[in-house]
Amino acid sequence: AANQAGAGPYSDQVSCQTPATVPDPVSVLCVLEHDPTESGVYTPSTCLALKWDEPCNNGSEITSYTLKLGEQLISLDISTCYVLQNLQPDSEY
């Protein structure tokens, strides 16, 4: 602080950190023509193989993903690929 007499001494140094926030949305999502998990369950007419880049975690490690298929929510671990199974042939998702 300062007044007409001059500046006073500096205070003790204080350190602080802002908290983490929610991760950014996935921005790079790819549909693959093969099974990235090599699970052996991939059938092109009834499966859809997805792969995505991990988004910015904004200061806290990503612990899971949620995939929304219509009204259905699918909880996933931290893997960045997944095979949707039991889909209808010749259908749009």
C-alpha positions, 0 to 999 in steps of 0.5 A: 500500500502507499500514501503521501509518505511513500510505499509501505513494505510488501506483504508476505507472498501468497500462492493460490491455484484455481480449481480444475473444471470439466473436460472439453467435449470430444472434438475428433471422432472417427468411424473405423472400418475395423475393430480397434479393440481387437475383441473379435466381436466386430461385424461390419453390418451390425457393429460400429467402431468408434475412436476419438482423441482425448479432449483437454482435461482442464486440470483433472484426469479424465476418469470415464466417457459417456456415449449417447446413442439416441436416448441411451447413455453408455458408460465407458472407461478411459479407453478412447475407442469403442465398438457399438454392437447389435445394431440394425443392418443398413441403418443410420445412427 
